[in-house]
């Protein structure tokens, strides 16, 4: 069995660029987090980073291998929201290449993520 461990990092979008529905969601998230921190700027950054409609993907890293080996991780990055689409296009192209390689090798491939959701991956 081979494994691919991966993680996605996000950055908050500027709140002034959000549509009204997302502005409301951001306000709701900020109010929910307010008990943990009184710092308004930190609240907006945290709320925007953890909700898919309030932030953008700035980095994805993955490492593949078995339990017996050590591989170097690969990372895909975007320096701005405008670069997010290219990051995702390249990531999914590489994911499909990994899948094809493992289909040919006959090994089972298990994807592992921390705090991930099944909705993050297309079926």
Backbone torsions as a table, in degrees:
resi	resn	phi	psi	omega
1	UNK	NA	135.3	175.0
2	UNK	-111.2	152.7	-177.2
3	UNK	-125.3	149.2	169.1
4	UNK	-126.5	114.3	175.9
5	UNK	-98.6	133.3	-176.5
6	UNK	-145.4	159.3	-179.2
7	UNK	-150.0	147.3	178.6
8	UNK	-114.6	134.3	175.0
9	UNK	-113.5	141.6	-178.9
10	UNK	-125.0	159.3	174.0
11	UNK	-124.3	146.9	178.8
12	UNK	-72.2	143.6	171.7
13	UNK	-76.1	151.3	175.3
14	UNK	-58.4	127.4	-173.8
15	UNK	-60.0	-30.2	-178.9
16	UNK	-71.0	-13.8	179.2
17	UNK	-92.9	-6.8	-176.3
18	UNK	-77.4	141.3	172.5
19	UNK	-63.5	165.0	-174.5
20	UNK	-58.8	-38.4	179.5
21	UNK	-62.8	-39.9	178.6
22	UNK	-74.2	-31.5	174.4
23	UNK	-59.2	-43.4	178.2
24	UNK	-64.0	-41.9	179.1
25	UNK	-63.2	-42.6	178.1
26	UNK	-60.5	-45.6	178.6
27	UNK	-59.8	-41.9	178.2
28	UNK	-62.6	-44.8	179.1
29	UNK	-64.6	-41.1	179.5
30	UNK	-62.2	-45.0	179.1
31	UNK	-61.6	-39.6	179.3
32	UNK	-64.2	-36.1	-177.5
33	UNK	-86.9	-13.9	-173.5
34	UNK	-55.6	-31.5	180.0
35	UNK	-64.3	-26.4	-177.1
36	UNK	-84.6	-28.6	-175.9
37	UNK	-153.9	132.6	177.7
38	UNK	-85.4	-6.9	-177.2
39	UNK	-74.8	108.7	-174.3
40	UNK	-60.1	-44.4	-179.3
41	UNK	-64.5	-42.4	178.4
42	UNK	-63.9	-38.0	178.4
43	UNK	-61.5	-45.4	-179.8
44	UNK	-65.0	-40.9	177.9
45	UNK	-62.4	-46.7	-178.0
46	UNK	-65.7	-46.6	-179.5
47	UNK	-61.9	-40.9	-179.1
48	UNK	-72.8	-24.4	-178.0
49	UNK	-80.0	-23.8	-172.3
50	UNK	-106.6	9.1	179.6
51	UNK	-126.3	128.3	-173.4
52	UNK	-62.3	-23.4	-179.9
53	UNK	-91.5	-3.8	-177.2
54	UNK	-113.8	-3.4	-177.5
55	UNK	-141.2	-179.0	178.7
56	UNK	-133.6	152.7	-179.1
57	UNK	-79.5	122.1	-179.6
58	UNK	-107.1	-17.8	-178.7
59	UNK	-159.3	139.7	168.7
60	UNK	-129.7	132.0	175.3
61	UNK	-125.3	145.4	179.0
62	UNK	-145.9	150.2	174.0
63	UNK	-138.7	136.3	-179.9
64	UNK	-118.9	157.9	177.7
65	UNK	154.8	178.8	175.6
66	UNK	-98.1	178.9	179.4
67	UNK	-69.2	-16.7	-176.6
68	UNK	-94.3	-6.3	-175.1
69	UNK	-126.1	169.3	179.6
70	UNK	-128.3	124.3	-179.7
71	UNK	-118.0	155.8	174.8
72	UNK	-81.9	138.3	178.3
73	UNK	-71.5	155.2	173.5
74	UNK	-114.1	139.2	179.9
75	UNK	-126.2	144.6	174.2
76	UNK	-118.2	131.5	-175.7
77	UNK	-131.5	156.0	173.7
78	UNK	-133.4	130.4	-178.9
79	UNK	-86.3	-11.7	-179.5
80	UNK	-153.4	163.4	176.8
81	UNK	-56.9	-31.0	179.9
82	UNK	-65.2	-23.8	-179.2
83	UNK	-91.1	-5.1	-176.1
84	UNK	-59.1	-43.4	-178.2
85	UNK	-60.0	-44.7	178.8
86	UNK	-62.8	-41.1	176.7
87	UNK	-57.0	-49.7	-177.8
88	UNK	-66.6	-40.7	178.1
89	UNK	-59.3	-46.0	-179.0
90	UNK	-68.3	-41.4	178.6
91	UNK	-58.2	-50.6	-177.1
92	UNK	-68.0	-33.2	175.1
93	UNK	-62.5	-42.9	178.6
94	UNK	-68.0	-37.6	177.5
95	UNK	-61.4	-44.6	179.4
96	UNK	-63.8	-36.7	177.5
97	UNK	-65.0	-40.6	176.8
98	UNK	-61.6	-44.6	179.8
99	UNK	-61.2	-43.7	178.5
100	UNK	-62.7	-41.7	179.6
101	UNK	-60.6	-45.0	-178.5
102	UNK	-72.9	-31.2	174.7
103	UNK	-61.0	-40.3	-179.7
104	UNK	-72.5	-31.3	-177.3
105	UNK	-79.6	-17.8	-179.3
106	UNK	80.5	0.9	178.3
107	UNK	-82.2	147.3	171.5
108	UNK	-75.6	144.3	-179.7
109	UNK	-122.2	125.4	-179.3
110	UNK	-115.7	122.9	176.1
111	UNK	-90.2	134.3	-176.2
112	UNK	-129.1	133.0	176.5
113	UNK	-141.3	157.9	178.0
114	UNK	-101.8	125.5	-178.1
115	UNK	61.6	21.1	179.3
116	UNK	-81.0	163.3	178.0
117	UNK	-125.6	148.3	-179.5
118	UNK	-58.7	-28.1	-178.8
119	UNK	-68.9	-10.7	178.9
120	UNK	-73.7	-18.5	-174.9
121	UNK	-116.7	133.3	174.4
122	UNK	-72.1	150.3	179.2
123	UNK	-92.5	NA	NA
